[in-house]
Amino acid sequence: MTTQPEKTDVLILGAGPYGLSIASYLSFLKMDYRVVGFPMAFWKSHMLDDQLLRSTLEHTCPSNPAGLALLTNWVTNNVVDLERRPLATLFPNEFRDFMSYFIQHYEIPVMMDYAESVTESSDGFLVRLRSGKTIQAHNVVMALGLANVENRPSWILNASKKMGVHHSADVRDHDWREKRLLVVGAGQSAAEIALKAIQGEAASVDMAFRADNLIFNSMHSEFTEERKRRLFRIKHAFSYSGPEFRLANMSGILPVSIEPHLKSELNAKVNLRAGCQVEQLHGNADSAIRVDFHDGSQNMYDHVVCATGYKPAMSRIPLKLETLEQLKLLGALPDLNECAESSSCSGLFFLGSWAMSRFGPQSNFIFGSHQIIPRAIGRLARLEPISKSF
């Protein structure tokens, strides 16, 4: 006997900040919806508990009907030393706790499962879950986050899986004691991993990056107004520009930078290799790794960490999307309208980094939810309830 699919107006795939953000509005509007995913799973498995969040509270709070008050009230009751920190912001473990409260506050039902495929049907979409369950949805919201879309350069792809070579997403609880470490990257993650290894009694830590020097630019304090001006320009540039501009400027408008208070410690404790690119790696599971650099130099390390961020692309989406061949793309990402809906597949929405083609690099950050989510909700709230068509 074939089990009939469950039916809903909106199915959200992903239970990170963007997925839960849009769910908060659907709960507030009393619309019929489901969320499939594991709440904040990426934040739990890939982020250090004491890693610095570079966003102010204003920019850390996901868009929701209560606005910033929801986060500030929670912080008032649960965080006692905010003003004594180098940056007045939360640590990842605290933000995860807040998002647990967020789920409870909006009574968001989350189905602990993964989506395996999305297929267009006469009534919208049929979504098959890993558990074997199926859901018929009028609209599907892709809020898949950054899992499985790490930006891995060719030299890390060609390295043996048995070598001590990692992406920064995979080094949450690593033991660096007496190890020689190379960190490749020029951003906050690279800097924090390098300093974390120093604290963990690494024998030596090198940090290699292509630029001539590191950029130390605070997302807080004295640079706040300049950052707001930059984000304002990005927001309006992407809102009113054509596809050619958006394709050329999806990334790179916000420069890679490091919080200034880490500068002295980095300079004192880490060997900074500016203007340096990795060419190739040699080694195996039983030996040190020889790293060949583009200038002809070589060095030996026990571990290499690639802190080069993430690069979403529809070809790497972590489920089978039956509409992929017909889906209109802008570069490697879906082409979207101003409501974060696919321009070629009505009822299919993309949030977060998957929406960069329309909303620019701010989509990589929780801050971007304040522009994207209200637009998507505006579209979803105007649609006819699916109960009328089933």
SERO-4910 file (N, C-alpha, C, O; in steps of 0.05 Angstrom, whole numbers):
BEGIN
 pado doro    nc1    nc2    nc3   cac1   cac2   cac3    cc1    cc2    cc3    oc1    oc2    oc3
  Met    A     17    -24      0      0      0      0     18     25      0     35     28     17
  Thr    A     13     43    -19     29     67    -21     19     89     -1     -5     95      0
  Thr    A     37    100     15     30    120     34     26    147     20     43    155      4
  Gln    A      4    160     25     -2    186     13     17    207     24     23    207     48
  Pro    A     27    225      7     45    246     17     30    265     35      7    271     32
  Glu    A     45    275     54     35    297     71     34    322     54     50    325     36
  Lys    A     15    340     60     11    363     44     14    389     60      6    390     83
  Thr    A     26    409     47     30    435     61     32    457     41     38    452     17
  Asp    A     28    482     50     31    505     33     60    511     26     67    515      3
  Val    A     76    511     48    105    518     45    122    497     59    118    491     82
  Leu    A    141    487     44    161    469     56    188    482     56    198    490     35
  Ile    A    200    485     79    226    497     82    247    475     86    245    459    104
  Leu    A    267    475     68    289    456     70    313    469     82    327    485     69
  Gly    A    319    463    107    341    475    122    331    488    147    312    503    146
  Ala    A    345    483    169    337    494    195    359    511    208    364    510    232
  Gly    A    373    526    190    393    545    200    380    572    204    355    574    204
  Pro    A    395    594    207    384    620    212    364    630    191    343    641    198
  Tyr    A    369    624    165    351    633    144    325    617    144    303    628    142
  Gly    A    328    591    146    304    574    147    286    580    170    262    581    167
  Leu    A    298    583    194    282    589    218    271    618    217    250    623    228
  Ser    A    286    636    204    276    663    201    250    664    186    231    676    194
  Ile    A    249    651    162    225    652    146    203    637    160    179    643    157
  Ala    A    210    616    175    190    601    190    176    618    212    153    614    218
  Ser    A    192    637    223    180    654    244    157    671    233    137    675    247
  Tyr    A    160    681    209    139    696    196    115    679    189     92    687    192
  Leu    A    121    655    179     99    637    172     83    629    196     58    627    195
  Ser    A     96    625    219     82    620    244     65    644    253     42    641    261
  Phe    A     78    668    251     63    692    258     39    696    241     18    705    251
  Leu    A     40    690    215     18    693    197     -2    669    198    -22    669    184
  Lys    A      5    649    214    -11    625    216    -15    611    190    -37    601    184
  Met    A      6    611    173      5    596    148     13    567    153     28    561    172
  Asp    A      4    550    136     11    522    138     39    517    126     43    523    103
  Tyr    A     57    506    142     84    501    132     97    479    147     88    470    168
  Arg    A    120    469    137    137    449    150    166    458    146    173    470    127
  Val    A    182    450    166    211    454    164    224    427    165    219    411    184
  Val    A    242    421    147    257    396    147    286    402    151    298    418    136
  Gly    A    299    390    170    327    395    175    334    390    204    316    383    220
  Phe    A    359    395    211    368    392    239    377    420    248    395    431    237
  Pro    A    363    431    268    367    459    276    397    466    281    410    454    298
  Met    A    406    486    267    433    497    271    455    476    269    476    478    282
  Ala    A    451    455    252    470    433    250    497    442    241    517    433    252
  Phe    A    499    460    222    525    469    212    539    484    234    563    481    237
  Trp    A    525    501    249    538    516    270    548    498    292    567    504    306
  Lys    A    535    475    296    543    456    317    568    441    309    585    435    325
  Ser    A    570    433    284    591    415    275    615    429    263    636    417    261
  His    A    613    455    255    634    467    240    645    493    252    663    505    241
  Met    A    634    502    274    643    528    286    653    524    314    640    511    331
  Leu    A    676    536    320    687    535    347    669    550    366    658    571    359
  Asp    A    665    540    390    648    553    409    657    581    416    641    599    422
  Asp    A    684    585    416    695    612    424    704    628    400    719    647    402
  Gln    A    694    620    376    700    636    352    685    662    353    663    663    362
  Leu    A    698    683    343    685    710    344    665    713    322    671    707    298
  Leu    A    641    721    328    621    729    308    627    758    301    629    775    320
  Arg    A    630    765    276    639    792    269    616    811    265    619    833    255
  Ser    A    592    803    273    568    820    269    560    831    296    561    818    317
  Thr    A    551    856    296    538    868    320    512    853    325    503    838    308
  Leu    A    501    858    348    475    845    355    454    852    334    437    836    326
  Glu    A    455    877    324    436    886    304    437    869    279    417    863    266
  His    A    462    861    272    466    845    247    466    815    252    468    800    233
  Thr    A    466    807    278    466    778    284    438    767    286    434    743    283
  Cys    A    419    784    292    391    774    296    378    769    269    375    787    253
  Pro    A    369    744    265    354    738    240    329    754    238    316    760    258
  Ser    A    321    761    214    296    775    210    273    759    222    270    735    217
  Asn    A    255    773    237    232    759    250    212    780    258    218    804    259
  Pro    A    187    772    263    166    792    268    171    810    292    161    833    293
  Ala    A    186    801    312    192    817    335    216    835    332    221    852    349
  Gly    A    231    831    310    254    848    305    277    843    325    279    821    337
  Leu    A    294    863    328    318    861    345    311    856    375    327    845    389
  Ala    A    287    864    383    279    862    411    281    833    421    287    828    444
  Leu    A    276    814    403    276    786    411    304    778    420    307    764    440
  Leu    A    325    787    406    352    780    413    362    796    437    374    785    456
  Thr    A    357    822    437    366    839    459    354    830    486    368    831    506
  Asn    A    329    823    486    316    813    511    329    787    520    333    783    544
  Trp    A    335    769    501    347    744    508    375    749    519    383    736    539
  Val    A    390    766    506    417    772    515    417    784    543    433    777    560
  Thr    A    398    802    548    396    815    575    392    794    597    403    797    619
  Asn    A    377    773    591    371    752    610    391    730    611    391    714    631
  Asn    A    408    727    591    425    703    589    455    708    586    471    690    590
  Val    A    464    733    580    492    739    576    500    761    595    489    783    595
  Val    A    520    755    612    526    773    634    551    790    629    555    810    643
  Asp    A    568    782    610    593    796    607    598    808    579    620    811    570
  Leu    A    576    815    565    578    824    538    596    848    535    612    850    517
  Glu    A    593    867    553    608    892    551    638    889    557    654    906    550
  Arg    A    646    866    568    674    862    575    689    847    553    713    842    555
  Arg    A    676    839    532    689    824    510    702    843    490    694    867    488
  Pro    A    722    833    476    735    850    455    715    862    435    718    885    426
  Leu    A    695    846    428    674    855    411    648    849    426    644    827    436
  Ala    A    630    869    427    605    865    441    586    848    425    566    858    414
  Thr    A    592    822    422    575    804    406    575    776    419    588    772    439
  Leu    A    560    758    407    557    731    418    578    712    408    590    717    386
  Phe    A    582    691    423    598    668    413    579    649    400    555    649    405
  Pro    A    589    631    382    571    613    368    554    595    386    530    590    380
  Asn    A    565    586    409    549    569    426    525    585    438    504    575    442
  Glu    A    530    611    444    508    628    454    487    633    432    463    633    437
  Phe    A    497    638    408    478    642    386    461    617    381    437    619    375
  Arg    A    473    594    383    457    569    380    436    567    402    413    559    397
  Asp    A    443    575    426    424    575    448    401    594    442    378    588    447
  Phe    A    408    617    432    387    637    424    369    625    403    344    629    404
  Met    A    380    612    383    363    601    362    345    578    372    324    574    361
  Ser    A    354    564    393    336    544    406    312    559    418    290    550    416
  Tyr    A    318    581    432    297    598    443    279    609    421    255    610    424
  Phe    A    291    616    398    277    627    375    256    606    365    233    613    360
  Ile    A    264    581    364    246    559    355    223    557    375    200    554    366
  Gln    A    229    557    400    208    555    421    189    579    420    165    575    423
  His    A    201    602    418    185    627    418    164    627    396    140    634    401
  Tyr    A    172    619    372    153    619    349    140    592    345    125    589    325
  Glu    A    145    574    363    133    547    361    136    535    333    117    527    320
  Ile    A    161    534    325    168    524    298    171    494    298    188    484    312
  Pro    A    154    480    284    157    450    283    179    442    263    178    451    240
  Val    A    198    427    272    220    418    255    220    388    252    220    374    272
  Met    A    220    378    228    221    350    222    251    343    219    264    352    201
  Met    A    261    326    238    289    319    237    294    299    215    292    274    219
  Asp    A    301    309    191    304    292    168    320    307    147    324    331    150
  Tyr    A    328    294    125    341    307    103    324    303     78    312    282     74
  Ala    A    324    323     60    310    320     34    329    306     15    353    313     14
  Glu    A    319    287      0    335    274    -20    329    283    -48    347    284    -65
  Ser    A    304    291    -54    297    300    -81    273    319    -81    256    317    -63
  Val    A    273    337   -100    251    355   -104    242    352   -133    258    357   -152
  Thr    A    217    346   -138    206    342   -165    182    359   -169    164    360   -152
  Glu    A    181    373   -192    157    388   -199    133    370   -204    136    348   -215
  Ser    A    110    378   -195     85    363   -199     63    382   -207     67    407   -207
  Ser    A     40    371   -214     18    388   -223      8    407   -201     -4    427   -206
  Asp    A     13    400   -175      4    416   -153     27    429   -138     24    437   -115
  Gly    A     49    433   -151     72    446   -138     97    428   -140    109    425   -161
  Phe    A    104    416   -117    129    400   -115    124    376    -98    109    377    -78
  Leu    A    137    354   -105    137    330    -89    165    327    -78    184    324    -94
  Val    A    168    327    -52    194    325    -39    197    298    -25    180    291     -8
  Arg    A    217    283    -31    222    258    -19    244    261      2    265    272     -3
  Leu    A    239    251     27    259    253     48    275    228     51    267    207     41
  Arg    A    297    230     65    315    207     68    301    184     83    307    161     78
  Ser    A    283    191    100    268    170    115    248    155     98    237    135    107
  Gly    A    244    164     73    224    152     56    198    166     55    181    161     37
  Lys    A    194    185     73    169    201     73    169    220     50    190    230     41
  Thr    A    145    226     40    142    246     18    123    269     27    105    264     43
  Ile    A    129    292     17    113    316     24    105    330     -2    122    336    -19
  Gln    A     80    336     -5     70    352    -28     68    381    -19     53    387      0
  Ala    A     82    399    -32     82    427    -24     77    445    -47     86    441    -69
  His    A     61    465    -42     56    485    -63     81    502    -69     86    509    -91
  Asn    A     96    507    -48    121    523    -50    143    509    -35    138    497    -13
  Val    A    167    510    -45    191    499    -32    211    522    -28    218    536    -47
  Val    A    221    525     -3    241    545      3    267    531      9    270    515     28
  Met    A    287    536     -8    314    525     -4    330    543     14    340    564      6
  Ala    A    334    534     39    350    548     59    372    529     68    374    524     92
  Leu    A    388    519     49    406    497     54    432    504     67    447    486     75
  Gly    A    438    529     70    463    536     84    488    529     68    487    528     44
  Leu    A    510    526     82    536    522     70    548    494     71    571    490     63
  Ala    A    533    476     82    543    448     84    549    437     57    533    439     38
  Asn    A    573    425     54    582    411     30    589    430      7    592    420    -16
  Val    A    591    456     11    599    474    -11    624    489     -4    627    513    -11
  Glu    A    643    476     10    668    489     17    683    495     -9    683    480    -28
  Asn    A    697    518     -9    713    526    -31    741    513    -28    757    521    -12
  Arg    A    745    491    -43    769    476    -41    786    480    -66    778    471    -88
  Pro    A    810    493    -64    827    496    -87    836    470    -99    834    449    -86
  Ser    A    846    470   -123    854    446   -137    875    430   -121    874    405   -122
  Trp    A    893    444   -108    914    429    -94    904    413    -70    916    393    -63
  Ile    A    882    422    -58    871    406    -36    854    383    -47    853    362    -35
  Leu    A    842    387    -71    827    365    -83    845    343    -92    837    319    -92
  Asn    A    869    350   -100    888    330   -110    904    316    -88    918    297    -93
  Ala    A    901    326    -63    916    314    -41    903    287    -33    879    284    -35
  Ser    A    919    269    -23    909    244    -13    891    248     11    897    265     28
  Lys    A    869    233     12    851    236     35    863    228     61    854    235     83
  Lys    A    885    213     60    899    203     84    919    224     95    929    221    117
  Met    A    924    244     79    943    265     88    929    283    108    904    284    109
  Gly    A    945    298    123    934    316    143    926    342    131    936    363    139
  Val    A    907    341    111    898    365     97    869    369    102    853    350     98
  His    A    861    392    111    833    397    119    823    424    108    838    442    102
  His    A    797    425    105    784    451    101    778    462    129    775    447    148
  Ser    A    776    489    132    772    501    158    746    491    171    743    492    195
  Ala    A    726    482    154    701    473    165    704    446    180    686    438    195
  Asp    A    727    433    177    731    406    188    750    405    212    759    383    220
  Val    A    757    428    224    777    428    245    766    439    271    781    453    286
  Arg    A    742    433    277    729    444    301    744    436    327    748    454    344
  Asp    A    751    411    330    764    402    356    789    387    350    793    364    358
  His    A    808    400    335    832    386    328    854    390    349    855    411    362
  Asp    A    871    370    351    894    371    370    919    379    354    929    364    337
  Trp    A    929    404    360    952    414    345    978    411    361    999    421    352
  Arg    A    978    398    383   1001    396    401   1026    385    386   1025    364    375
  Glu    A   1048    402    386   1073    395    374   1072    390    344   1089    376    333
  Lys    A   1052    401    331   1048    398    302   1058    423    288   1056    446    298
  Arg    A   1068    419    263   1075    442    246   1051    447    228   1043    429    212
  Leu    A   1040    470    229   1015    476    216   1018    498    195   1031    519    200
  Leu    A   1005    494    172   1003    515    152    973    521    148    957    503    143
  Val    A    966    547    152    938    556    147    939    573    122    954    592    121
  Val    A    922    567    103    921    581     78    895    598     78    873    588     79
  Gly    A    899    625     77    876    643     77    883    669     91    903    671    105
  Ala    A    867    690     86    873    716     97    850    728    112    850    752    118
  Gly    A    831    712    120    807    722    134    807    716    163    826    705    175
  Gln    A    784    722    176    781    718    204    784    689    212    797    683    233
  Ser    A    773    670    197    775    642    203    804    633    203    812    618    221
  Ala    A    819    641    183    847    633    181    862    644    206    878    629    217
  Ala    A    857    669    213    871    681    236    864    666    262    882    660    278
  Glu    A    839    660    266    830    647    291    841    618    292    848    609    314
  Ile    A    841    604    270    852    577    270    882    577    277    892    561    293
  Ala    A    896    596    265    925    599    270    930    604    300    948    592    312
  Leu    A    915    623    311    920    630    339    910    608    358    921    603    379
  Lys    A    889    593    350    879    571    366    900    549    367    904    536    387
  Ala    A    915    545    344    936    525    344    959    533    362    972    516    375
  Ile    A    965    559    362    986    569    380    979    563    409    995    554    425
  Gln    A    954    569    416    944    563    443    945    533    449    949    525    472
  Gly    A    941    517    428    942    488    431    970    477    430    973    452    426
  Glu    A    990    493    433   1018    485    435   1029    473    409   1044    453    410
  Ala    A   1021    484    386   1032    475    361   1062    482    360   1070    502    372
  Ala    A   1077    465    347   1106    470    345   1111    496    329   1129    511    336
  Ser    A   1096    500    307   1099    524    291   1074    528    275   1060    509    268
  Val    A   1068    553    268   1044    559    252   1052    580    231   1061    602    238
  Asp    A   1048    573    206   1051    591    183   1023    598    173   1005    582    173
  Met    A   1021    622    163    996    631    151   1003    643    123   1016    664    122
  Ala    A    994    629    102   1001    638     75    976    650     61    954    640     64
  Phe    A    981    672     46    959    685     32    970    700      8    993    708      8
  Arg    A    953    703    -13    962    714    -38    967    744    -37    984    755    -51
  Ala    A    952    759    -20    955    788    -19    982    796     -8    996    780      4
  Asp    A    989    821    -12   1014    832     -3   1014    836     27   1035    834     40
  Asn    A    991    840     39    988    842     68    960    836     77    941    836     60
  Leu    A    957    831    102    930    826    113    915    852    117    927    873    122
  Ile    A    889    851    115    872    874    120    860    871    148    846    852    153
  Phe    A    864    891    165    853    891    192    831    912    192    837    936    192
  Asn    A    806    903    192    783    921    189    761    912    207    750    891    203
  Ser    A    755    928    227    735    920    246    707    922    235    700    941    220
  Met    A    690    903    241    662    903    235    646    918    256    622    919    256
  His    A    660    929    276    648    943    298    661    970    302    672    981    283
  Ser    A    658    982    324    671   1007    333    675   1027    311    655   1036    299
  Glu    A    700   1035    306    705   1059    290    698   1055    260    695   1074    246
  Phe    A    694   1030    251    689   1025    223    659   1020    218    651   1014    196
  Thr    A    643   1022    239    615   1015    236    601   1032    215    586   1021    198
  Glu    A    604   1058    215    591   1076    197    600   1070    168    583   1070    150
  Glu    A    626   1066    164    636   1060    137    624   1033    127    617   1030    104
  Arg    A    622   1014    146    611    988    138    581    991    130    572    979    111
  Lys    A    567   1008    145    538   1012    138    536   1025    111    518   1018     96
  Arg    A    553   1044    105    552   1057     78    558   1036     56    545   1037     35
  Arg    A    577   1019     61    584    999     41    561    979     37    554    973     14
  Leu    A    549    970     59    527    951     56    503    965     43    488    952     28
  Phe    A    499    990     49    476   1005     36    480   1006      6    461   1002     -9
  Arg    A    505   1012     -2    511   1013    -31    506    985    -44    494    983    -65
  Ile    A    515    964    -31    512    937    -42    483    931    -45    474    921    -65
  Lys    A    467    936    -24    439    930    -24    425    943    -47    410    930    -62
  His    A    429    968    -52    415    982    -73    427    977   -100    413    977   -120
  Ala    A    453    971   -101    465    964   -127    453    939   -138    447    937   -162
  Phe    A    450    919   -121    439    893   -130    409    895   -134    398    880   -150
  Ser    A    395    912   -120    366    915   -123    359    926   -150    338    919   -161
  Tyr    A    375    945   -160    368    960   -184    386    955   -208    384    970   -227
  Ser    A    404    936   -206    422    931   -228    415    907   -244    401    889   -234
  Gly    A    424    906   -269    418    883   -287    435    859   -281    453    861   -264
  Pro    A    430    837   -294    444    812   -289    474    813   -294    490    799   -281
  Glu    A    483    830   -313    512    832   -319    527    843   -295    548    832   -287
  Phe    A    516    864   -283    529    875   -259    529    855   -236    549    851   -223
  Arg    A    506    843   -231    504    824   -209    522    800   -213    534    790   -193
  Leu    A    525    790   -237    543    767   -242    572    775   -237    587    759   -226
  Ala    A    579    799   -244    607    808   -240    614    815   -212    637    816   -205
  Asn    A    594    820   -195    599    830   -168    587    813   -146    582    823   -124
  Met    A    582    788   -151    570    771   -130    588    768   -106    578    765    -84
  Ser    A    614    769   -110    633    767    -88    654    788    -92    657    799   -114
  Gly    A    669    794    -71    691    812    -74    685    841    -66    704    857    -63
  Ile    A    659    849    -63    653    876    -55    661    880    -26    671    901    -18
  Leu    A    655    860    -10    663    861     18    691    848     21    693    824     18
  Pro    A    712    864     26    739    852     26    743    834     50    732    837     71
  Val    A    760    813     45    768    795     67    784    811     87    803    825     79
  Ser    A    777    808    112    792    824    133    791    809    159    777    789    163
  Ile    A    807    820    178    810    808    205    806    830    225    813    853    221
  Glu    A    794    822    248    790    842    269    817    853    279    835    837    284
  Pro    A    820    880    282    845    892    289    857    883    316    882    883    318
  His    A    841    875    335    853    867    361    870    842    359    884    835    378
  Leu    A    868    827    337    884    803    333    911    809    320    928    791    318
  Lys    A    915    833    311    939    840    295    965    835    310    983    822    299
  Ser    A    967    846    334    993    843    348   1000    814    354   1023    806    352
  Glu    A    980    799    362    985    771    368    993    755    343   1010    738    344
  Leu    A    979    760    321    986    747    296   1015    754    288   1030    736    281
  Asn    A   1022    779    289   1049    788    281   1070    776    299   1093    770    290
  Ala    A   1064    772    325   1084    762    344   1087    732    344   1109    722    349
  Lys    A   1065    717    338   1066    688    342   1063    672    317   1069    648    317
  Val    A   1054    683    295   1049    668    271   1068    678    249   1073    702    245
  Asn    A   1080    659    234   1097    666    211   1079    673    187   1067    655    175
  Leu    A   1077    699    181   1059    708    160   1073    708    133   1093    722    129
  Arg    A   1064    692    114   1076    689     88   1059    704     67   1041    692     55
  Ala    A   1064    730     64   1048    746     46   1056    741     17   1079    733     11
  Gly    A   1037    745     -1   1042    741    -29   1050    713    -36   1066    708    -54
  Cys    A   1039    694    -22   1048    666    -24   1024    648    -31   1004    649    -18
  Gln    A   1028    632    -52   1007    614    -61   1017    585    -61   1040    580    -67
  Val    A   1000    567    -52   1007    538    -52   1004    528    -81    985    533    -95
  Glu    A   1025    513    -90   1025    502   -116   1017    472   -116   1001    463   -132
  Gln    A   1029    457    -97   1024    428    -96   1032    417    -69   1048    428    -55
  Leu    A   1020    394    -62   1026    380    -37   1037    352    -44   1028    339    -63
  His    A   1056    343    -27   1067    317    -30   1068    304     -2   1076    317     17
  Gly    A   1061    278     -1   1062    264     25   1042    242     26   1027    237      7
  Asn    A   1041    228     49   1022    207     54   1015    206     83   1023    224     98
  Ala    A    999    186     91    989    185    119   1012    182    139   1008    189    162
  Asp    A   1034    171    131   1056    165    150   1079    185    150   1099    181    164
  Ser    A   1076    207    135   1098    225    133   1088    254    134   1064    259    132
  Ala    A   1107    272    137   1100    300    137   1093    308    108   1098    294     89
  Ile    A   1080    331    106   1070    341     80   1090    361     70   1097    381     83
  Arg    A   1100    357     45   1117    376     33   1099    395     16   1084    386     -1
  Val    A   1101    420     21   1085    440      7   1103    455    -12   1123    468     -4
  Asp    A   1096    454    -38   1110    470    -58   1095    496    -63   1071    496    -68
  Phe    A   1109    519    -60   1096    545    -64   1103    555    -93   1121    545   -105
  His    A   1087    574   -102   1089    583   -130   1115    597   -136   1124    598   -159
  Asp    A   1129    607   -115   1155    620   -119   1178    601   -120   1201    609   -122
  Gly    A   1172    575   -119   1193    555   -120   1203    545    -93   1218    526    -91
  Ser    A   1195    558    -71   1203    550    -44   1187    526    -35   1165    520    -46
  Gln    A   1197    512    -15   1184    488     -4   1185    489     26   1203    502     38
  Asn    A   1167    475     40   1168    473     69   1154    448     77   1137    438     62
  Met    A   1160    438    101   1148    414    111   1128    420    134   1134    436    151
  Tyr    A   1105    407    133   1085    411    154   1072    384    161   1074    365    146
  Asp    A   1060    384    185   1045    360    193   1016    362    185   1002    342    180
  His    A   1006    387    184    978    392    176    976    417    159    991    436    162
  Val    A    957    417    140    951    440    124    921    445    126    905    427    121
  Val    A    913    470    133    885    477    134    879    498    113    893    519    112
  Cys    A    859    493     97    851    511     76    827    528     86    805    518     88
  Ala    A    832    553     93    811    571    103    803    590     80    807    614     82
  Thr    A    792    579     59    785    594     35    755    597     32    746    604     10
  Gly    A    740    593     53    711    599     52    694    579     37    701    555     35
  Tyr    A    672    589     26    651    571     14    643    582    -13    645    606    -18
  Lys    A    634    564    -30    626    573    -57    602    556    -66    605    536    -79
  Pro    A    578    565    -60    554    551    -68    552    551    -99    558    570   -112
  Ala    A    542    529   -109    537    526   -138    515    505   -141    515    485   -127
  Met    A    497    509   -160    475    491   -164    485    463   -171    471    443   -165
  Ser    A    508    460   -183    519    434   -189    527    419   -164    531    394   -165
  Arg    A    529    433   -141    537    420   -116    514    420    -95    519    414    -72
  Ile    A    490    425   -104    468    426    -85    464    398    -73    464    379    -88
  Pro    A    461    396    -46    462    370    -33    435    354    -34    428    342    -14
  Leu    A    422    355    -57    398    338    -61    393    337    -91    404    353   -106
  Lys    A    376    319    -99    370    316   -127    347    335   -134    324    332   -124
  Leu    A    352    354   -151    332    374   -159    324    368   -188    339    374   -207
  Glu    A    301    356   -191    292    347   -217    289    369   -237    289    365   -261
  Thr    A    285    394   -227    281    417   -245    307    430   -253    307    451   -266
  Leu    A    330    419   -245    355    432   -248    361    439   -277    371    460   -283
  Glu    A    355    420   -296    361    425   -324    346    449   -335    355    463   -353
  Gln    A    321    453   -325    305    475   -335    309    501   -319    299    522   -327
  Leu    A    323    499   -297    326    522   -279    345    542   -292    367    536   -299
  Lys    A    335    567   -294    352    588   -305    373    597   -284    366    602   -261
  Leu    A    398    598   -293    420    605   -274    432    632   -282    430    641   -304
  Leu    A    444    645   -262    461    668   -266    488    660   -255    492    661   -231
  Gly    A    506    654   -273    531    642   -264    526    614   -254    513    598   -268
  Ala    A    535    607   -230    531    581   -219    506    579   -200    500    558   -190
  Leu    A    492    601   -197    470    602   -178    444    608   -192    444    617   -215
  Pro    A    421    602   -179    395    606   -192    390    636   -197    397    652   -181
  Asp    A    378    641   -220    370    669   -226    343    674   -212    324    659   -216
  Leu    A    342    694   -195    319    699   -178    306    726   -184    319    744   -195
  Asn    A    280    728   -177    267    754   -179    271    769   -152    285    759   -135
  Glu    A    258    792   -150    262    808   -125    250    796   -100    254    806    -79
  Cys    A    235    774   -103    224    760    -80    239    735    -73    229    718    -58
  Ala    A    263    731    -84    279    707    -79    267    682    -91    274    660    -83
  Glu    A    250    685   -111    237    663   -124    251    658   -151    258    677   -165
  Ser    A    254    633   -158    266    627   -184    251    641   -207    226    640   -208
  Ser    A    266    653   -225    254    667   -248    242    647   -268    227    655   -285
  Ser    A    250    621   -266    241    602   -285    224    579   -273    214    562   -288
  Cys    A    221    579   -246    206    557   -233    190    570   -211    199    573   -188
  Ser    A    165    576   -216    147    589   -197    144    571   -172    139    547   -174
  Gly    A    146    584   -149    142    570   -124    167    559   -111    166    547    -90
  Leu    A    190    562   -125    216    552   -115    233    576   -106    240    592   -123
  Phe    A    239    578    -81    253    600    -69    280    592    -59    284    569    -52
  Phe    A    299    611    -59    326    606    -50    334    628    -30    330    651    -36
  Leu    A    346    620     -7    354    639     13    383    636     20    396    617     12
  Gly    A    394    656     34    421    655     43    441    657     20    435    672      1
  Ser    A    463    643     22    484    645      1    474    636    -26    485    644    -47
  Trp    A    453    620    -27    442    611    -52    427    633    -67    419    630    -90
  Ala    A    423    656    -53    409    679    -65    428    701    -73    419    724    -79
  Met    A    454    696    -73    474    717    -80    470    729   -108    476    752   -112
  Ser    A    459    713   -126    455    722   -153    436    746   -155    438    762   -173
  Arg    A    419    749   -135    400    771   -134    406    792   -113    403    815   -118
  Phe    A    416    783    -90    419    801    -67    448    807    -60    454    822    -41
  Gly    A    467    794    -74    495    801    -69    508    787    -46    495    771    -33
  Pro    A    533    794    -39    548    781    -19    537    783     10    544    767     27
  Gln    A    519    803     15    508    804     42    491    780     48    484    774     71
  Ser    A    483    765     26    467    740     30    483    719     46    472    701     57
  Asn    A    510    722     47    527    704     61    524    707     91    533    690    107
  Phe    A    512    729    100    511    735    128    482    737    138    463    741    123
  Ile    A    478    733    164    451    735    176    439    762    170    415    764    167
  Phe    A    456    783    169    447    810    163    429    811    138    410    826    137
  Gly    A    436    794    118    422    794     93    393    785     95    377    791     78
  Ser    A    386    771    117    359    761    120    339    784    122    315    781    116
  His    A    348    807    131    330    830    135    321    842    108    300    855    107
  Gln    A    336    837     87    328    846     61    313    824     46    292    829     33
  Ile    A    322    799     49    312    777     33    286    766     44    267    762     29
  Ile    A    285    760     70    261    746     81    235    762     78    216    750     69
  Pro    A    234    788     84    208    802     80    199    801     51    175    800     46
  Arg    A    217    801     32    209    800      4    197    773     -3    177    771    -16
  Ala    A    210    752      7    200    725      2    173    721     16    154    709      4
  Ile    A    170    731     40    145    728     55    123    744     41    100    735     39
  Gly    A    130    767     30    110    783     15     99    768     -8     75    770    -14
  Arg    A    115    752    -21    106    735    -43     90    711    -33     68    706    -44
  Leu    A     99    698    -13     85    674     -3     58    681      9     39    666      6
  Ala    A     56    704     22     31    712     35     10    719     15    -14    718     22
  Arg    A     18    725    -10     -2    732    -30    -12    707    -45    -32    709    -60
  Leu    A      1    685    -41     -7    661    -56    -32    648    -44    -37    650    -20
  Glu    A    -48    635    -61    -71    621    -52    -64    597    -34    -45    583    -41
  Pro    A    -78    592    -12    -71    569      5    -74    543    -11    -92    540    -27
  Ile    A    -55    525     -7    -55    500    -22    -80    483    -15    -88    465    -31
  Ser    A    -91    487      9   -114    470     17   -137    473     -3   -154    455     -4
  Lys    A   -138    495    -18   -160    499    -36   -157    482    -62   -176    476    -76
  Ser    A   -131    475    -67   -127    460    -92   -124    430    -87   -125    415   -107
  Phe    A   -121    421    -62   -118    393    -57   -145    381    -51   -147    357    -45
***
